[in-house]
Amino acid sequence: SQWQQAEPMEPEGNGTYTYVVVLGETRFEQFQIWLDGESHRVLHPGHAKGFKDTTVFGPDSMGHGCNWVIDGRQELPA
C-alpha cells in the first residue's frame, strides 16, 4: 500500500496474528506493525532495515524510518 493505509492482520488464536506479504517486482519490502491501525502505536526494530530476530521497540510513536525488511533478492556471487 506504500504506507497509505494499515493492512489488517488475521488472528490465529493464542494472541498470534499473521499477515501474508507478497513481494513485488523488486522482491524487497519494508514494514512496521501498527497496533489497531494507529500510526502512533507502532512496533518497530528501533532502526532502519531491521531483520528477523531484531529487538522489538514500542508500541510508541518513535518508529519513523524504523522498519523491518523482507529481502527476497538473490545475493550475487563474489
N, C-alpha and C positions, 0 to 999 in steps of 0.2 A: 504493500500500500504506500510505500515511500514515506512512511511516518504521517500519513494523512489521517489515519484513524487507528484505534486499537483493534486488534483482531481477537475475538473471544477464544479462550481455551476451553477444552472439554473436560468435565470432571470424570475421573476414572475411579473414584472411591478412595477411602482412607486418606483424604487430604491431598491426593495426587491429581494434577491437571496436566493435559497434554495439548500440543498443537503441532500439526504436520506442516513443516516448512518445505515448500517446493523451491528448489534452487533455480534461478533464472539462467539466462544465457551466459552470464559471467561466472556462474557456479560459486558465487561469493555473496553472503548475506550478513547483515548486522541486525541485532535486535536487543531490546530491553523487555522486561516484564513489568507492565503497568497493572497494579492491583486495582480491581474493579474498573479498569479502563481509565484511571485517573493519572494524568501525567505528573502529578506532584507526589504520587505514592509509587515510586519506581524501585524495582530490584535491579541492580546493575553490578558490574565487576569492579567498579572504582577507578577504572582507567580505560583508555581506548583499546579496542581489539583484544578483549579478553577471550581466552579459550576455555575449554572444558576444565573442570576442577579448579577454576579460579574462585577465590573468596567472593561471597555474595555480600553486597552492601545494601542498605535500605531496610524497609521502604523509607524513602526520603525524596526530596526534590533536587538533590545534588547530582543527578545522573546525566546531565547534559554532556554529550560527547563520550560517555562511558557505555560502551556497547559490547555484547558478546559477538563473536564472529563464528560463522559456519563457513569453512573454506573447503570447497569441493574441487578446487583446481588441482591438476596434477603437477607434481614437482618435476622440473626439468632435470635431466641428468647433468652432473657437473662436467 
